[in-house]
Amino acid sequence: MSDNRHAPDVLLLTGTHCPYCPTMLQELRVLLADGTIAKLETVNIEEHPEVAAELGVRTVPWVRVGPFELDGLRSEAELRNWAEKAGTTRGLADWLDELLGSGQLDKVRRQLEGNPAILDALLLLFASTDTGLNTRIGISALIEDLEGTPLLREQTDRLGELIHHPETHIRGDACHYLSLTRSPRAKILIQPLLDDPEPDIRALAAESLEHLEQTIRH
């Protein structure tokens, strides 16, 4: 995903009896007026429940800022921050971190089905030492879902770079993910880990190579 930043369009879902919706609407109007967002569309889901059903929205306020779908009341500063991140891989990674950190794995899974750039952002999160445990668990589940797919195979070289990461757990996970690509090139990339200073990594490299042999053969 290229980092082509531009003012995003925004969709706000509201409800007649929602106490927070007028605040969100006013905050977004400020962003529209100063050019932070390009377009603002509002829909009252009590008048148009089909829109909420189509988007899978159950509570309001709900807002989509560019690609980012955000639940609940958000401050003007938060909304401005997300608007400024629209169109960037870093922004997408931050949004996925928020989703996975709060256990919304299925939502990210659905996003991944329609947007290959999600995987780029997930690997950016994976490579960061600041990424939390819940997010890492979610990333692992999503990548395991992709075993043997062309989408994951395209990331072989990127994962190959990460097996040289100074952090042992990132090195080890990258090795495991490489084995899931089912790419013959992955075997070459994993081979040096057989001499890794960490015995757990050496064992994982051997297991990963065995897994590759089995899956490529079949």
LINSUL-V819745 format. One record per pair of residues at least 4 apart in sequence whose C-alpha atoms are under 6 Angstrom apart, sorted by the first residue. I is the first residue (numbers start at 0). GAP is how many residues later the second one is. Records with the same first field share a line. If there is no record, write none. Layout:
I: GAP, GAP
This chain:
0: 116
2: 84, 85
3: 83
4: 82
6: 29, 30, 31
7: 29, 30, 58
8: 28, 29, 30, 57
9: 29, 30, 54, 55
10: 30, 31, 52, 53
11: 30, 50, 51
12: 29, 30, 31, 48, 49
13: 7, 30, 46, 47
14: 29, 30
20: 40
26: 49
30: 5, 6
31: 5
44: 4
51: 4, 5
60: 11
61: 8, 9, 10
62: 6, 7
63: 4, 5
65: 20
84: 6
88: 32
92: 28
95: 4
96: 4, 38
98: 5
99: 4, 5, 35, 38
100: 33, 34
111: 6
146: 33, 34
147: 33, 34
151: 29
152: 28
158: 15
159: 29
161: 12
162: 8, 11
164: 6
171: 29
177: 8
178: 29, 33
181: 30, 34
192: 9, 12
193: 8, 11
195: 6
203: 4
211: 4
212: 4
